[in-house]
Each structure stands twice: as C-alpha cells, then as structure tokens.
C-alpha cells in the first residue's frame, strides 16, 4: 500500500515561531504520510529542531495550523502533543542519570501494586522495551553507569514505549556505532511497515538516502524544497542546504610534513588499550579508525593527560610528558576536543568568550589577576575564522545551535595555538556547512605545523583529511593505511578484522 493511500498523518501549514531578536521558523509548510520516512535537513540554525519542537508542544505562541490524522489541533504543551500520539527523540538525551534504566523507561506510568510500585512488573516491561532496540541490559542499572550509545538506544526505547503514531527522530545516530546504526535502521523499517509516520532529522546524507521516502530542505528558517528521494541527488541537497556549490568540500588539500613531534611507546591503560606505539609529525593528520569499544577515546584521554596510563611513555618534541597533568600538557601545547561537547567540552552557562579563553587562563593571568580583556582580540578572530553565529562573544553558549557550540569548542583549543591537537569526533552532529568550516580549520592547523590526531567514525572524513590512518580494534593497533590503499571500504574491513595478538 502506498503512503498516499494510508493518508497524511501530519500536516503543518504556514507555521512560524518568532523570538524577540530573530525569526526561528518563517511560514513553513511540512507534512508526513503514515508509513513514510520524511527526512528534514538543513544547516544548524536553519529551524529544523524548532519546527519539530512546535509539533512536540514546546511553544504556546507558534503561528499557523497543525493537523494530526485529519484533525486540526492546538499543541501548546508536551502533554497535549503526547496525547495525540507524537513521540520525540531528541539529540540531547532526556534521561535522568542517577536513577535506573527501568525508572527512566517507565517514568510517569509506573505499574502499581496497591499503593506501592510493582517493581517486578516494571522490570519485566523495561526488559520488553529494551528488546525492541536490541539491548540486553539489567533494568536496575543507573543510566550514569551505561555508555553513551547505550543511553541513546534507551532513549529510543522510552519513546517507542508510548506507542506514538508520529515519531520525530532528531539526529538519532549521533552517539551510535556503525553496528548500532544498522540495528536502528532495521527498527525504523519495521515501524514504517506498521504505518508509523517518521520525521527523520540528520546531517548524514547517506542515512537520508538509505531511509527516506521524501526529503525537505530548510535554510535560514524558511522552507526551500520538498523532493522525492529517488528524484534528487546528494549534491543538489547540499547546494540547497548551504546556498552554494560545495565541490571543494570533497577535495583533499596537500600540506608539508615535518619532523616527529609526538612519540608514543608501549602505552597501556589496563582494560582499555595495550602496548600502543605510534608517532605524529609536524603538519601531519593521523587518523584513528575503529569500532565502538576499540579504545580510541580512552587513548585520547590518556594522551591529553585526563587519564593516566599504567605503562609506556609519551614524548612531546623529545621531552617526557607521561606523568604530566592535563593542565600541564595544555600549557605545553596539547589540546583535546572531547567527544561530548555538552558534558565534557563546554561550560554551557558561561559566555562564548569565557569558554574560548578557558584553556588559556594561565596565560592571561598576571600574579593573581586574570585579564579577560587581553584575550578578546583572539576571541573575535576565532569567531570570524570559524563563522560562529551569532557573532556575539557575550552570548551564553547554551543558546547556540549544536554546530555553533561545536565551533566554540574548537575555538577553545585553537586559542592555545596547539602543537598537538587531539580531535575526538569533531564533526559529530553538525551540518555540512559547519563540517566544511571545521575541516578547513583542521587542514589549516596542519599547514601551520600542528600535529593533528583525528578520531572519527565518519569514514569519508578520515579518508579525506588523514595523511595516514591507524586501525584500532579491541585495544590494539592492528594496521595502518595511507595513500591509495586508504578507502572507506578498506578501513571498514580492517576495523572488523579480528585481533591476532
């Protein structure tokens, strides 16, 4: 049965949302059929998430009309939206860290036995919900004790447990490994066959072409186009998103490589990685490829001094830094852009300039006095260089879009003028325009002589940027590729190859 025969599950006509200083969504039309996956794409700040937050009842002052299954509705609260069968899976998780998986999954609808919570029934239902996303976890375990990708799947299970008829997924794969992404795709295919209307927001165009029936593009708070996915090319979508052609985006630049800068020998952190040895030279981009759980992030945390190794050595320009703290390594010129910008990277309640200057406070301190004024010129340079929007140093970081927050985090480490910059998933959850800017910045760093260690699950990113790629699996380095032998297919095969140590 075609989606047209199943009928429109959602229709939004002329909807808009205005803030005091800006228009977030400007007179947009959007619809989704039952049994359809309708992709919604656009750069960070284009208005996609705001449009869907209107659907989720987050705003009481939107304009325009919303129709659910043929019935005009007013969605002025999240409870109302849920009552009409609207489920939202946000990019930023809404799980409560200290309490158990089961309590998170059943929040607001705990089974009762008299006046008490029926914990056996709660755990049975939690296990059933977890099974829908392929998780086999103890429901009593607190959220804070599971990995980020497991928490992402728990979030999805929680929303599916409310049996929505319209499901909005905002960057649902941002914290998932390749294997888990494929598992999620199978779940989405099953939900589509059941007649669920799915709105899928993603910056990953291969996902769009794998899943979607139609795609709608937004730019600058406005609707740009809606196309059937089999009638549009990837390059057309990118051009509509950014308003210009992006041929340069897929071209690898060349840069000179100098002498050895970072030397790692037999580095081991028990339980995570073992006997890791490699080097990075001035102006070299060294990619690290591996599946979830390979030990990549744990290696990055040891290299930057956030965690300590049990054995092995790290040299910077021939000087031992193995026992130095992270603060000492930052002063030596080692920067670390962490995987999670909101928890580990940024102080969201502080301003853009406070975040950017946070890693260079010792350099701006004379005696006991810290002078932010002396760093303002550098902040303005970085805001311009990375096209951070809005270009307001005093703006609170939490009010920026995800892509602009990521650029602020990168600016923080560019501010130290790093000798070595370790990047852990630097473009996760950002749009193509922001990705272009971040890629350009990485290449400029290499041109200026910085050694870049690039950890990424984005295989095209690794192939495009890296001078060579080291493959990591189950805590071991298992191989290295460079030049023509380095392709997406060869990296994926190598990452899945069994360790023989």
PyMOL commands that set and color helices and strands:
alter all, ss='L'
color gray80, all
select helices_A, chain A and resi 3-6+48-55+78-83+101-105+119-131+143-145+148-160+178-193+205-211+229-231+234-242+247-250+296-303+326-332+341-345+352-357+361-364+372-385+397-399+402-414+432-447+459-465+483-485+488-496
alter helices_A, ss='H'
color red, helices_A
select strands_A, chain A and resi 8-19+22-33+37-41+63-68+71-73+86-89+112-113+116-117+166-170+197-201+214-219+222-228+260-269+273-281+285-289+311-316+319-320+334-337+365-366+369-370+420-424+451-455+468-473+476-482
alter strands_A, ss='S'
color yellow, strands_A
deselect
rebuild
show_as cartoon
